Amino acid sequence: MVKHVILWTLKDELFLMLDSTFDDEEALKAYAVNPAHMAVADGKVRPYTKTRSCLDFKI
């Protein structure tokens, strides 16, 4: 399994964290380019984000 953790600093200095689990690295890679995921990231997250940090690790 792969744990996918993202931390954002939003433009108004609020912090947001997302923690997801995937079966393997291939599933994480497929999620990263999924059109539904990209639409949410581009339309609902990136416009309000100042910085982003990501950590992926096997569990």
Secondary structure, DSSP 8 states (H G I E B T S, - for coil): -EEEEEEEEETTS-EEEEEEEESSHHHHHHHHH-HHHHHHIIIIIGGGEEEEEEEEEE-
